[in-house]
Amino acid sequence: MTTTAKPTATPSVWPASAAPAPGGDITISGVSLAGLAERYGTPTYVLDEDEVRARARAWRRALPDAEIVYAGKAFLCRAVVDWIEEEGLGLDVCSAGELELAATRGFPADRIVLHGNAKSPEDLRSALRIGVGRIVIDSDCEIARIAAQVQGPAAQQVMVRVLPGIEAGGHKKIRTGAEGQKFGLSIAGGDAEDAVSRILGQPSLELVGLHCHLGSQITTPEPYAQAVRRLVAFLARIRDRYGITLRELDLGGGFAVPYLPDDPAPSPAWFGRRISDELLRACDEFDFPMPRLTVEPGRSIMAPAGVALYRVLSVKRSGGQVFVAVDGGMSDNPRPALYGARYAIRMVGRVPSGPMRATTVVGRHCEAGDVLAESVELPEDVRPGDVLAVPVSGAYHVSMASGYNTTGRPPVVAVAAVGRSRLLVRRESIDDLLRRDVGL
């Protein structure tokens, strides 16, 4: 039966450990945000380790019989690799760099999945050398390329990324399950079946299942239920035509998190119940044995655990608007420019003396589109030197950061319930940037 449970209403956008503190401050895991800005400088990204671990466990509880694979593209560093392994999750990587980072921590290779619509020779060499558990084939030209590099004697296990023809996701740039875009192979157009046939003809490859990814910031489980039905039907067709029963079904990630207090906040349990119900129903309808299910949450584990800290550099009142410029911007958070992302921003470390008013928070870069947040309520007396905190900043910020204007990427600091902070990734210095410039 289809579950009718609804996501939590009016969620907090702050980590569960967030608490008000004297002087207008906020603490995360007992650590002052204003104090962190003072100690580590700004911009700085703060990551609540306990929140990351709690969200990983929530996914394991939601789908206890499934494999939960963390999507490392959301944010990855050595400490995060350790946390993910300790919580019993697998790891999804998209490049040799992410793969080698995981290898430096001894992450079990058989729990790693390699993705990518255009895997480089280096990506494939690293994957085969380290011995990743799965390689997801995203185009037909990858098949022979991978097969030729497998040294044996065991075959490399692979999956086929298929397009189920489902439109889902919070922005057109992050909808990846519909027809006519760069990812995957179409079921309806026959490309996916052609790939299956070719893989079955390669003795050095072992086809174990199907993979899909519908998009990002998906707020309801219904698109996943539709994908389950279409993929199980395709699994049954493969069995009937080729005499092989594929045992794995990977639905990818894309599970939404709230960025604003009035955003929907779907829980892992809500997604898990609906996906499990539909998988059971579809397998019964097509007389197909229950495959091993995999999901790949990234943002939903990491984003709510992060808080970005900035310091105000200037305040400008122009044309009836207030522009508050901070010491970061699109170089450390390109999401507003790319997707129109919105955030709830507040001042920390000082009690305001004036009323609140609508404010535009802008970055320091030479782009009119370098806007972090529009129409956010900030104190009218906001001034240079104040610290602004941006919650839900743990995913797709530092991982997508650039060196624009040669500013250097910010550090990442972890806090935990012991009330202490520790540096995970140091700030990128001007010396770091200049060291790469070897031209004379």
Solvent accessible surface area in square Angstrom, and as a share of the most:
residue,aa,sasa,rsa
1,M,198,0.88
2,T,59,0.34
3,T,30,0.18
4,T,119,0.69
5,A,39,0.30
6,K,174,0.74
7,P,34,0.21
8,T,86,0.50
9,A,78,0.61
10,T,119,0.69
11,P,20,0.12
12,S,83,0.54
13,V,9,0.05
14,W,48,0.17
15,P,3,0.02
16,A,96,0.75
17,S,41,0.26
18,A,31,0.24
19,A,42,0.33
20,P,126,0.79
21,A,24,0.19
22,P,128,0.80
23,G,42,0.41
24,G,19,0.18
25,D,14,0.07
26,I,10,0.05
27,T,25,0.14
28,I,1,0.00
29,S,11,0.07
30,G,57,0.55
31,V,18,0.10
32,S,38,0.24
33,L,0,0.00
34,A,26,0.20
35,G,35,0.33
36,L,3,0.01
37,A,1,0.01
38,E,136,0.61
39,R,164,0.60
40,Y,38,0.14
41,G,28,0.27
42,T,23,0.14
43,P,18,0.11
44,T,0,0.00
45,Y,8,0.03
46,V,2,0.01
47,L,5,0.03
48,D,1,0.01
49,E,23,0.10
50,D,57,0.30
51,E,15,0.07
52,V,1,0.01
53,R,37,0.13
54,A,50,0.39
55,R,70,0.26
56,A,0,0.00
57,R,116,0.42
58,A,24,0.18
59,W,2,0.01
60,R,117,0.43
61,R,169,0.62
62,A,18,0.14
63,L,7,0.03
64,P,102,0.64
65,D,136,0.70
66,A,20,0.15
67,E,41,0.18
68,I,8,0.04
69,V,0,0.00
70,Y,0,0.00
71,A,4,0.03
72,G,1,0.01
73,K,76,0.32
74,A,0,0.00
75,F,11,0.04
76,L,25,0.13
77,C,10,0.06
78,R,132,0.48
79,A,16,0.12
80,V,0,0.00
81,V,0,0.00
82,D,31,0.16
83,W,7,0.02
84,I,1,0.00
85,E,56,0.25
86,E,114,0.51
87,E,11,0.05
88,G,39,0.37
89,L,0,0.00
90,G,2,0.02
91,L,0,0.00
92,D,2,0.01
93,V,0,0.00
94,C,44,0.27
95,S,38,0.24
96,A,6,0.05
97,G,51,0.50
98,E,38,0.17
99,L,0,0.00
100,E,58,0.26
101,L,43,0.22
102,A,0,0.00
103,A,40,0.31
104,T,74,0.43
105,R,105,0.38
106,G,54,0.52
107,F,9,0.04
108,P,39,0.24
109,A,25,0.19
110,D,102,0.53
111,R,65,0.24
112,I,1,0.00
113,V,8,0.05
114,L,0,0.00
115,H,11,0.05
116,G,19,0.18
117,N,46,0.24
118,A,84,0.65
119,K,8,0.03
120,S,43,0.28
121,P,81,0.51
122,E,104,0.47
123,D,16,0.08
124,L,0,0.00
125,R,141,0.51
126,S,7,0.04
127,A,0,0.00
128,L,37,0.18
129,R,163,0.59
130,I,40,0.20
131,G,36,0.35
132,V,6,0.03
133,G,9,0.09
134,R,35,0.13
135,I,0,0.00
136,V,2,0.01
137,I,0,0.00
138,D,5,0.03
139,S,28,0.18
140,D,68,0.35
141,C,74,0.45
142,E,2,0.01
143,I,0,0.00
144,A,48,0.37
145,R,98,0.36
146,I,0,0.00
147,A,12,0.09
148,A,87,0.68
149,Q,48,0.22
150,V,25,0.15
151,Q,166,0.74
152,G,39,0.37
153,P,154,0.97
154,A,78,0.60
155,A,38,0.29
156,Q,17,0.07
157,Q,54,0.24
158,V,0,0.00
159,M,5,0.02
160,V,0,0.00
161,R,16,0.06
162,V,1,0.01
163,L,8,0.04
164,P,8,0.05
165,G,31,0.29
166,I,8,0.04
167,E,115,0.51
168,A,9,0.07
169,G,19,0.19
170,G,50,0.48
171,H,48,0.21
172,K,149,0.63
173,K,121,0.51
174,I,23,0.11
175,R,79,0.29
176,T,17,0.10
177,G,0,0.00
178,A,18,0.14
179,E,83,0.37
180,G,82,0.79
181,Q,58,0.26
182,K,133,0.56
183,F,45,0.19
184,G,14,0.13
185,L,18,0.09
186,S,11,0.07
187,I,26,0.13
188,A,95,0.73
189,G,59,0.57
190,G,26,0.25
191,D,69,0.36
192,A,0,0.00
193,E,22,0.10
194,D,89,0.46
195,A,0,0.00
196,V,0,0.00
197,S,49,0.32
198,R,108,0.39
199,I,1,0.01
200,L,70,0.35
201,G,58,0.56
202,Q,51,0.22
203,P,128,0.80
204,S,30,0.19
205,L,12,0.06
206,E,79,0.35
207,L,9,0.05
208,V,14,0.08
209,G,0,0.00
210,L,0,0.00
211,H,1,0.00
212,C,0,0.00
213,H,26,0.11
214,L,0,0.00
215,G,0,0.00
216,S,18,0.12
217,Q,32,0.14
218,I,5,0.03
219,T,55,0.32
220,T,49,0.28
221,P,2,0.01
222,E,68,0.30
223,P,15,0.09
224,Y,0,0.00
225,A,3,0.02
226,Q,82,0.36
227,A,0,0.00
228,V,0,0.00
229,R,84,0.31
230,R,106,0.39
231,L,0,0.00
232,V,0,0.00
233,A,33,0.26
234,F,1,0.01
235,L,0,0.00
236,A,6,0.04
237,R,81,0.30
238,I,1,0.00
239,R,61,0.22
240,D,102,0.53
241,R,152,0.55
242,Y,80,0.31
243,G,70,0.67
244,I,51,0.26
245,T,43,0.25
246,L,3,0.01
247,R,135,0.49
248,E,18,0.08
249,L,0,0.00
250,D,1,0.01
251,L,0,0.00
252,G,0,0.00
253,G,1,0.01
254,G,12,0.11
255,F,3,0.01
256,A,4,0.03
257,V,5,0.03
258,P,18,0.11
259,Y,11,0.04
260,L,25,0.13
261,P,72,0.45
262,D,120,0.62
263,D,39,0.20
264,P,64,0.40
265,A,13,0.10
266,P,12,0.08
267,S,40,0.26
268,P,28,0.18
269,A,42,0.32
270,W,30,0.10
271,F,2,0.01
272,G,1,0.01
273,R,106,0.39
274,R,18,0.07
275,I,0,0.00
276,S,48,0.31
277,D,45,0.23
278,E,6,0.03
279,L,8,0.04
280,L,114,0.57
281,R,84,0.31
282,A,0,0.00
283,C,8,0.05
284,D,117,0.60
285,E,99,0.44
286,F,57,0.24
287,D,117,0.61
288,F,8,0.04
289,P,53,0.33
290,M,96,0.43
291,P,6,0.04
292,R,105,0.38
293,L,12,0.06
294,T,8,0.05
295,V,0,0.00
296,E,8,0.04
297,P,1,0.01
298,G,5,0.05
299,R,16,0.06
300,S,10,0.06
301,I,0,0.00
302,M,0,0.00
303,A,0,0.00
304,P,7,0.05
305,A,1,0.01
306,G,1,0.01
307,V,1,0.01
308,A,1,0.01
309,L,0,0.00
310,Y,3,0.01
311,R,68,0.25
312,V,2,0.01
313,L,93,0.46
314,S,49,0.32
315,V,35,0.20
316,K,127,0.54
317,R,137,0.50
318,S,53,0.34
319,G,82,0.79
320,G,72,0.70
321,Q,95,0.42
322,V,5,0.03
323,F,59,0.25
324,V,0,0.00
325,A,19,0.15
326,V,0,0.00
327,D,20,0.11
328,G,2,0.02
329,G,0,0.00
330,M,47,0.21
331,S,8,0.05
332,D,3,0.02
333,N,4,0.02
334,P,18,0.12
335,R,10,0.04
336,P,19,0.12
337,A,52,0.40
338,L,67,0.33
339,Y,48,0.18
340,G,52,0.50
341,A,17,0.13
342,R,150,0.55
343,Y,5,0.02
344,A,26,0.20
345,I,11,0.06
346,R,99,0.36
347,M,10,0.05
348,V,3,0.02
349,G,38,0.36
350,R,46,0.17
351,V,98,0.57
352,P,53,0.33
353,S,104,0.67
354,G,24,0.23
355,P,91,0.57
356,M,103,0.46
357,R,83,0.30
358,A,56,0.43
359,T,3,0.02
360,T,14,0.08
361,V,1,0.01
362,V,25,0.15
363,G,9,0.09
364,R,131,0.48
365,H,14,0.06
366,C,107,0.64
367,E,82,0.37
368,A,109,0.84
369,G,47,0.45
370,D,5,0.02
371,V,35,0.20
372,L,5,0.03
373,A,5,0.04
374,E,117,0.52
375,S,80,0.52
376,V,14,0.08
377,E,93,0.42
378,L,0,0.00
379,P,5,0.03
380,E,68,0.31
381,D,35,0.18
382,V,7,0.04
383,R,118,0.43
384,P,82,0.51
385,G,38,0.36
386,D,11,0.06
387,V,10,0.06
388,L,1,0.00
389,A,0,0.00
390,V,6,0.03
391,P,1,0.00
392,V,1,0.01
393,S,1,0.01
394,G,9,0.09
395,A,1,0.00
396,Y,32,0.12
397,H,1,0.01
398,V,27,0.15
399,S,51,0.33
400,M,62,0.28
401,A,17,0.13
402,S,50,0.32
403,G,39,0.38
404,Y,75,0.29
405,N,71,0.36
406,T,78,0.45
407,T,41,0.24
408,G,14,0.13
409,R,109,0.40
410,P,6,0.04
411,P,3,0.02
412,V,4,0.02
413,V,0,0.00
414,A,2,0.02
415,V,1,0.01
416,A,21,0.16
417,A,82,0.64
418,V,114,0.65
419,G,35,0.34
420,R,182,0.66
421,S,18,0.12
422,R,121,0.44
423,L,87,0.43
424,L,36,0.18
425,V,53,0.31
426,R,143,0.52
427,R,81,0.30
428,E,29,0.13
429,S,46,0.30
430,I,113,0.58
431,D,88,0.46
432,D,21,0.11
433,L,27,0.13
434,L,106,0.53
435,R,162,0.59
436,R,194,0.71
437,D,104,0.54
438,V,128,0.73
439,G,61,0.59
440,L,229,1.14
